[in-house]
Amino acid sequence: MNCLLALKLLLIKHGKCPACKEKPQAKQCVVCFNTRLAPEVREAITALDLAERFKQNERRMFGNMFEDDCTQPPEGSYFYHVIERKRRLEKLYSELMGAGAD
């Protein structure tokens, strides 16, 4: 299975919103906005998706539109934050899989 997909599935499976986790019949949740995922999990999944899109479209899209370098962005930039978040999540995932966690 694709490592990125496996990581997203792990986050979705274990990243349930603590406010509405016990109340699946709730119509509204002010914490997760009815996504049923914790805010940190939504942010992590978004970062994974964005970093993957940056990687796929770096030459075609970003090379012409922005002056920012999306492959080696300067520290503190938005691209840097997203790519670093993806690296940390992938490292954590590989450590979990190496330890034999389900």
N, C-alpha and C positions, 0 to 999 in steps of 0.2 A: 504494500500500500504506500502511496505517496506520503512522505514524512509530513509535509505541510497539511495535507488532509487529515492525517492521523492526529496531529496536534490540535487542529480545530475541533475534531470530534471529541477529543479528550476534554478540551475546554468547555464545550457545550454540555457534555455529559456530567461533568463535576462542578460546573460553574453556575449553579442555580442561584437565583436571587434569594437571599435570606429572608427578605420581608414577605414574599408571597409563596415561598417554597412549600410551606405547609398548607396553604390555602389555594389550591389550583382553580377553585371556582370563582375566585376574586375577579371582578371585571376591570378594576383599575389598580395600578401599583405606582406610587410616586417615586419609588426607588429605581425600578427597571423599565418603567413605561410600557408594561405589558409584553416585554420581550422574554420574560422569565429567566433572564441571565443577569448576573451581578454586573454592575457598571464596569469593573475592572476587566471582566471577561469580554464584554462588548468592545472595550477599548483594545484589548489584546487581539481579538479577531480582526478588528478593523486595521490595526497596524500590520498584521500578517498579510492581509489582502492588499493593502497599499504598497508594502514593500515588494510583494510579488509582482504587482503591476509596474512599479518603477523598474524592476529588473527586466521584465518582458518588453517594455516600451521605451527603454532608455535612449536608444539611438533614434528611433522613429519620432517619438513625441517630444521628449524633453531636450533633445539636442538642438532643436530649432526654436523652441518657444521660450526657454528660460536660460539665463546666464548661469544658474546654479548647476553644479556638477552633481548629478544624481547617483553616480557610481561611487565617488569619493567626496561626499558633501562636507562643507566646513562644519566643525563642531558647533553645536548650538542651533543649527538650522533645522527646519521642520523635517527635511529629508533625512538628516542625520538621526534625529530622534526616532523616526519610523524604522529606519534600517537597523539601528542599535536595538530597538525593542524586539524586532524580529530575531536578531542574532541571540539575544538573551533567552527568548522563549524557545528557540530551537535547541540551544545548549541545555536548558533545563529539561526539555523533553528527552533529549538523548541521554542525560544523566538518569532520568526516571526509567527509561527503557533499559539502560545498562544495569540498573539495580534490580530489575525484574518486577517493577511495579505494574499492576494491571490497569 
